[in-house]
């Protein structure tokens, strides 16, 4: 009998259980194989709500920016009716890309043959088309992509049948506003960029448990009362909340006299590849986006939003802590794990999960893996 090559390339997943307390982890091939990433592209990133930036990037009529999801380039623009729209960034004539980067355009004009479009996607003009028999301008509108504003941030979904993010995400918006009441009033301030030699899921895995925090993050473990750190899973997101320990700590300085939710680290993982975070101190929210760039590489964008574009001393200290301490610690961890995932001595691990779902429990990691496997049909 001929060998079934595609089937042979499928990663083996023995021992995964819907109950995290009795389950083994994802097997190593899920973090290494090009075939897995190709399946994830189609089944996850082309069918989920993907973060693309803040709504303030298109604050005025004609403001636009472009964003790529793997090989799919998306154009986002605010039209005259004030509605923010998203389209595939491709001319309906001969497939030339329409716009690059960001800017303002009252009319979208293709640089190849000068076909032009209104910001609502309708074809405005096509040179010479008046001489073409039966040419129908309505046939050549830009193809629209679902877009949604959520907590002031913009998300797109390439699946036209996908339910709204506001529905899929349940109480996430309410939870975030509980810790950052004026989240929609925050503005972009800083971006940190990191290129990692690690599969994107490996990086998400690391975020989803604090089992590693005491041995690997001494300053964070001094900032937060780790024993009170709790993770709770819901639908397509999970929350990760820890109150601060007290005044002085090894991470960074901030006003510890407040008596409100600003004295917590509050984090939320949102499927498939972002986290929302607020650190102790002045009102803030940061978005960590984890973008696959290959089977064993990814890029992180960590965007910080504060009350003003220029951070104060307290906010600057928080950014520097993430940039100089927390991220180097985590990058070292996940890159070591990625090397280990290629070892002949490792195939699959076991989740540490206790009945109390305590600070060491890895049930949120199991929740994420369940979402991956469900999306892939595995």
Secondary structure, 3 states (H helix, E strand, C coil): CCCCHHHHHCCCCCCCCCCHHHCECCCHHHHCCHHHHHHHHHHHHCCCCEEEEEHHHHCCCCEEEEEEECCEEEEEEECCCCCEEEEECCCCCCCCCCCCCEEECCCEECCCCCCEECCCCCEEECCCHHHCCCCCHHHHCCCEEEEEEECCEEEEECCCCCCCHHHHCCCHHHHHHHHCCCHHHCEEEEEEEEEECCCHHHHHHHHCCCCCHHHHCHHHHHHECHHHCEEEEECCEEEEEEEECCCCCCCCCCCCCCCCHHHEEEEEEECCCEEEEECCCCCCEEEEEEEEEECCEEEEEEEEEECCCCCCHHHHHHHHHHHHHHHHHHHHHHHHHHHHCCCCCCCCCECCCCCCCCCCCCHHHHHHHHHHHHHHCC
